[in-house]
């Protein structure tokens, strides 16, 4: 028996029994659906075209409609409170507004968790936790940036449910995706965040690939470090695998693979060289730039430039990097070679300004 058939039987039973009366002043289910359609068309559709986020007032009214629909069904009990019936109700809202993605699933014995996406762009999306133990109610509304994906985890040692939320954000111009993972745990009637990927890297987590499973997550992401430049290829990335450890009731880093680690090491050596040049550390400069003729060409101070580094191979032996003289703004090209002792300056040349001759 498919879900549409189940819904038809349930609605027939509701018609025969009269259903559960709505509270005075609450809109009836059909009115909620029509009001949702009106709000989506007037408050969400135009905003998607303009690129603006929906107002807090519009979001509050939309979510109030969805919450009332779910809580009323939960309060009715029996099949009306089932995951299949509730999903059919939400599908009706989705059919009314194609820009929405509304999913709900049972987590543990007494909770239902909805992952609600009102906008593909991410603003206004929410994960909502409903308790059907001892009275149907909304106990937590979680908001984030991106489309929410939900994964149930094994219960805690106490038997309390928990779940993982992946907020999948928009893509950058280079094809990387914004990602945030959160572990939420239930204690009594409260829901709290126990772990997230906020501390994995400085700033927003941008991943080139990721995988979310029931007890492990993995993602490959850009690493921020001195010398990292936006939009450049071949820079250092980490690929992390986190596993859920039942004894600690949290996710723990199980493995980290470093990709293009040479780039971070190179810029650590470049920074050391630039500081030695700025402080006129003759001993250290002689070590980092062994050729006296090369050292003699250098200005008193150089600063890194935002141009991408030019490497001779994926795991390079030679790298050319751009710099700027702090005194006169003259651009320079510095060429470093990898040695057994680290990166050493092999050549330094000012970049001559481009000039063109027009022949008539």
C-alpha positions in Angstrom: 0.0 0.0 0.0 1.6 3.3 -1.1 1.6 6.6 0.8 -1.1 8.1 -1.3 -3.4 5.3 -0.5 -2.6 5.6 3.2 -3.4 9.3 3.0 -6.7 8.6 1.3 -7.8 6.2 4.0 -6.7 8.5 6.8 -8.7 11.4 5.3 -11.7 9.2 4.8 -11.5 8.2 8.5 -11.1 11.8 9.5 -14.2 12.7 7.6 -16.2 10.0 9.3 -15.1 10.8 12.8 -15.0 14.5 12.4 -11.3 14.6 13.2 -9.7 16.7 15.9 -11.2 20.1 16.2 -8.9 23.0 15.7 -8.4 25.6 18.4 -10.7 28.7 18.1 -9.1 31.2 15.8 -6.6 28.7 14.3 -6.8 28.4 10.5 -8.2 25.1 9.2 -5.8 22.8 7.3 -7.1 23.9 3.9 -6.8 27.6 4.9 -3.2 27.0 6.1 -2.3 25.6 2.7 -3.9 28.5 0.9 -2.2 31.0 3.2 1.2 29.2 2.7 0.7 29.5 -1.1 -0.1 33.3 -0.8 2.9 33.9 1.5 5.3 31.9 -0.7 4.2 33.7 -3.9 4.3 37.2 -2.4 7.1 36.9 0.1 9.5 34.2 -1.3 9.1 34.3 -5.1 9.9 37.9 -5.6 12.8 37.8 -3.2 14.4 34.8 -4.9 14.4 36.8 -8.2 15.9 39.9 -6.4 18.5 37.9 -4.3 17.2 39.3 -1.0 16.5 37.3 2.1 12.9 37.0 3.3 11.8 39.1 6.2 11.7 37.7 9.7 8.0 38.4 9.9 7.2 36.4 6.7 9.4 33.5 7.9 7.7 33.5 11.3 4.2 33.3 9.8 5.2 30.6 7.3 6.8 28.5 10.0 3.8 29.0 12.3 1.6 27.5 9.6 3.8 24.5 9.3 4.2 24.1 13.0 0.4 24.2 13.5 -0.2 21.6 10.8 2.3 19.2 12.4 1.4 19.8 16.0 -2.3 19.3 15.3 -1.7 16.0 13.6 0.6 14.8 16.4 -2.1 15.8 18.9 -4.6 13.7 17.0 -2.5 10.6 17.6 -2.7 7.2 15.9 -2.0 7.2 12.2 -2.4 10.9 12.0 0.8 11.3 14.0 2.8 8.9 11.8 5.8 10.0 9.8 4.1 8.8 6.6 1.0 10.9 7.1 2.9 14.0 8.2 5.2 13.7 5.1 2.1 13.6 2.9 0.8 16.8 4.5 4.2 18.5 3.9 4.3 17.2 0.3 1.0 19.1 -0.3 2.8 22.3 0.9 5.7 21.5 -1.4 3.4 21.0 -4.3 1.9 24.4 -3.6 5.3 26.1 -3.6 7.9 24.3 -5.8 10.8 26.3 -4.2 10.4 24.5 -0.9 11.7 21.1 0.2 10.0 19.9 3.4 11.2 16.6 4.9 10.3 15.1 8.3 11.5 11.9 10.0 11.1 10.2 13.4 14.2 10.3 15.6 14.0 8.0 18.5 10.7 7.0 20.1 9.2 10.4 20.9 10.7 13.0 18.5 10.0 14.1 14.9 12.6 16.3 13.2 11.8 18.4 10.2 14.4 19.7 7.7 12.7 22.6 6.0 14.2 24.4 3.0 12.1 27.4 1.9 14.7 28.8 -0.4 17.4 27.1 -2.6 19.7 30.0 -1.7 19.6 29.2 2.0 18.2 32.2 3.9 15.4 31.3 6.2 15.8 27.5 6.2 15.2 25.7 9.5 15.4 22.3 11.3 12.5 21.9 13.8 12.2 19.4 16.6 8.7 18.3 17.7 8.0 16.3 20.8 5.0 13.9 20.9 5.6 12.6 24.4 3.1 13.9 26.9 1.6 16.5 24.5 2.5 17.5 21.0 4.7 20.6 20.7 7.6 22.3 19.0 10.6 22.2 21.4 13.4 23.6 19.2 13.8 25.6 16.1 17.3 25.5 14.6 18.4 28.0 11.9 21.4 27.9 9.7 22.8 29.0 6.3 22.2 26.5 3.5 20.0 23.6 2.8 19.6 21.3 5.8 20.3 17.6 5.5 19.4 15.3 8.4 21.0 12.1 9.6 19.9 10.1 12.7 22.6 8.8 15.0 22.5 5.8 17.4 21.0 6.9 20.7 23.1 8.0 23.6 24.0 5.8 26.5 20.9 7.0 28.3 18.8 6.1 25.3 18.1 9.7 24.4 18.0 10.4 20.7 20.5 12.6 18.8 20.9 13.6 15.2 23.4 15.3 12.8 22.5 18.3 10.6 24.5 19.2 7.5 24.0 22.8 6.3 25.0 22.7 2.7 25.5 26.2 1.4 26.0 27.8 -2.0 28.9 27.1 -4.3 31.8 29.5 -4.8 33.0 30.6 -8.2 35.6 27.8 -8.0 33.0 25.1 -7.4 33.6 24.7 -3.7 30.6 24.4 -1.3 30.0 26.0 2.0 29.4 23.3 4.7 28.6 23.2 8.4 28.0 20.1 10.4 26.2 20.0 13.8 25.5 17.3 16.3 22.4 17.9 18.3 21.5 15.9 21.4 18.3 15.6 23.4 18.3 15.9 27.2 14.8 15.6 28.6 12.7 18.2 26.8 15.7 20.3 25.7 17.9 20.0 22.6 21.5 21.3 22.5 24.3 21.4 20.1 27.1 19.1 21.3 29.6 19.4 18.4 30.1 21.3 15.1 32.7 21.9 12.5 33.1 25.6 13.5 36.7 25.0 14.9 38.0 22.9 12.0 39.4 25.9 10.1 39.4 29.7 10.4 36.3 31.2 8.8 33.8 29.4 6.7 34.4 25.8 5.8 34.6 25.4 2.0 34.7 21.9 0.7 35.3 20.3 -2.7 33.7 17.1 -1.6 32.0 15.6 1.4 30.2 12.5 2.7 27.8 12.2 5.6 27.0 8.8 7.1 25.3 7.5 10.2 28.5 7.4 12.3 31.2 9.1 10.3 31.6 12.2 8.1 34.4 13.2 5.7 35.2 16.3 3.8 38.0 17.9 1.8 38.4 21.6 2.4 40.5 24.7 1.9 42.9 25.5 4.7 43.7 29.1 5.6 47.3 29.9 6.4 49.8 32.8 5.8 50.3 32.9 2.0 46.9 31.4 1.1 45.4 33.3 -1.8 41.8 33.3 -2.9 41.1 31.7 -6.3 44.5 29.9 -6.8 45.0 26.2 -7.6 47.4 23.8 -5.9 47.1 25.2 -2.4 47.1 23.1 0.8 43.9 21.2 1.5 42.9 18.8 4.3 40.7 15.8 3.9 39.3 14.9 7.3 37.4 11.8 8.5 35.5 12.2 11.7 33.9 9.2 13.5 31.3 9.2 16.2 32.7 7.6 19.4 29.9 6.2 21.6 32.1 6.3 24.8 32.6 10.1 24.3 29.2 10.8 22.6 30.8 13.1 20.0 32.7 13.1 16.8 36.4 12.7 16.9 39.0 13.2 14.2 40.1 9.8 13.0 42.2 10.6 10.0 43.6 13.7 8.2 45.2 13.5 4.8 47.1 16.6 3.6 47.0 17.5 -0.1 49.5 20.0 -1.6 51.2 20.4 1.7 54.3 21.8 0.0 52.4 25.1 -0.6 52.0 25.8 3.2 55.6 24.8 3.8 56.8 27.0 1.0 55.0 30.1 2.4 56.3 29.4 5.8 59.8 29.6 4.3 58.9 32.7 2.3 57.6 34.5 5.4 60.9 33.6 7.2 62.9 35.1 4.3 60.8 38.3 4.1 61.3 38.9 7.8 65.0 38.3 7.6 65.1 40.9 4.7 63.1 43.4 6.7 65.3 43.0 9.9 68.5 42.9 7.8 69.5 39.6 9.4 72.6 38.9 7.4 73.3 35.4 8.7 69.8 34.2 8.1 69.6 35.9 4.6 72.9 34.1 3.7 71.3 30.8 4.6 68.0 31.4 2.8 69.5 33.1 -0.3 72.9 31.5 -0.7 74.0 33.4 -3.9 75.6 36.7 -2.9 74.8 38.2 -6.3 71.1 37.4 -5.8 71.2 39.0 -2.3 72.8 42.1 -3.7 69.9 42.7 -6.0 67.3 42.7 -3.3 65.6 45.9 -2.1 65.5 46.7 1.6 62.0 45.3 2.1 59.5 43.1 0.1 55.9 42.3 0.7 53.9 39.3 -0.7 51.6 40.0 -3.7 48.2 38.4 -4.3 49.2 36.9 -7.7 49.1 33.1 -7.8 52.3 31.2 -7.3 53.8 29.4 -10.4 55.0 25.9 -9.6 56.9 23.6 -12.1 55.0 20.4 -11.0 52.3 19.2 -8.7 55.0 18.5 -6.2 57.4 21.2 -7.3 61.1 21.6 -7.1 60.9 25.3 -8.2 58.3 27.9 -7.4 58.1 31.5 -8.7 56.2 33.9 -6.4 55.3 37.6 -6.8 56.3 40.3 -4.3 56.3 44.1 -4.2 59.0 46.5 -3.0 57.7 48.3 0.0 59.6 51.5 -0.9 58.5 52.2 -4.4 55.8 49.6 -5.2 58.0 47.9 -7.8 56.8 44.4 -8.5 59.3 41.6 -8.2 59.5 37.9 -9.2 61.2 35.6 -6.7 62.2 32.1 -7.7 62.8 29.5 -5.0 64.2 26.0 -5.3 63.5 23.1 -2.9 66.7 21.8 -1.3 67.4 19.2 1.5 67.4 22.1 4.0 64.2 23.7 2.7 63.2 26.4 0.2 66.1 28.7 -0.9 66.0 31.8 -3.1 67.6 31.2 -6.4 66.7 34.3 -8.4 65.1 37.7 -7.8 64.2 40.2 -10.6 62.1 43.3 -10.8 59.3 43.1 -13.3 59.7 45.6 -16.0 56.5 47.6 -16.9 54.7 46.4 -20.0 55.0 48.8 -23.0 53.6 48.5 -26.5 54.6 50.3 -29.6 51.9 51.2 -32.1 53.0 51.2 -35.7 51.0 53.3 -38.1 
